[in-house]
Amino acid sequence: MKHELEVLIEMQNCDDIIGEKEILMQTLPQELSSLIQNLESAEAKLDKTLKELDENLKTQKLKELDIKVNKERIDKYKNQLLAIQTNKEYKALNSEVSHLEAKNTSIDDGLIELMEEEANIRAKKQNALAVQKKASDELKANEEKLKQKITEVEKEITQIREKRNDLASNLPHSMVKRYAALIKTKNRKAVVYNDNGTCSGCHYMIRPQQLIEINHGEHVVNCENCGRMLVFKPGSL
C-alpha cells in the first residue's frame, strides 16, 4: 500500500504542475489578445483622426471655393457699377457687393477656426501615430514568443498528463476513479497531508487515530470533512 500512496503523491504532483500550466494557458492567450486589441484600438483611433483631418481639409477647400466664387461676383458687380446710370440700380448692386463681402468675412472667420482645428487634429494625428507604432512594435516583439510559449505549455501539459496516466495504470481502478473525482470537485487537490494535525486541504482537525493510520501508511485515509485523500508527507517515513 505504501507504494500506492507514493504513486498517488506523484500523481498529485503532476496535477499540481498541470494546474499551474493551465493557468498559463489562460494568461498567455489573454496577454496576446491584449496586445492585438491594443493595436486594433490604436489603429481605430488613428483612422478616426485621419478621417477628421480629411473632413476638415475638405471643408476648408469648400469654404475657399465659396470665397473665390464670391470674390469673382464682387469683381463682376464692381465693374458693372461703373456702367450703371441710375441711382436705384447703383444702390441695389452696391448692396449686393456689401452682402457678398460680409459673407466672405464670415466664411473667412470660419476658415480660420477650421485652420486652428486642423492644427489640433494634426497634433492628435502625431500622437495617434506614436501610440499605433508602439502597439505595433510590442505585438511584433512578443507575438511569436507568446505563440511559441503557448505551444510549449500545451506540449508540457500533454506530457505530464501522459506521465500521470502511466502512474495511474499502477493503481486499482476504484482508487483512480476516486482520485479523478476529487481532482474534478476539490480544486485539483485530491491528495493532501497532515499539517500539524490538520488536513492541508481544508484545515479540518484530524483525529488521533487517523494520524496514526496516516503515519503507518498502510491505506488511504480520507479527510472526514472534505473527503480528500490524507497521506504521509514524502520522506516522512
Secondary structure by P-SEA (a helix, b strand, c coil): caaaaaaaaaaaaaaaaaaaaaaaaaaaaaaaaaaaaaaaaaaaaaaaaaaaaaaaaaaaaaaaaaaaaaaaaaaaaaaaaaacccaaaaaaaaaaaaaaaaaaaaaaaaaaaaaaaaaaaaaaaaaaaaaaaaaaaaaaacaaaaaaaaaaaaaaaaaaaaaaaaaaaaccaaaaaaaaaaaacccccccccccccccccccccccaaaaaaaaaccccccccccccccccccccc
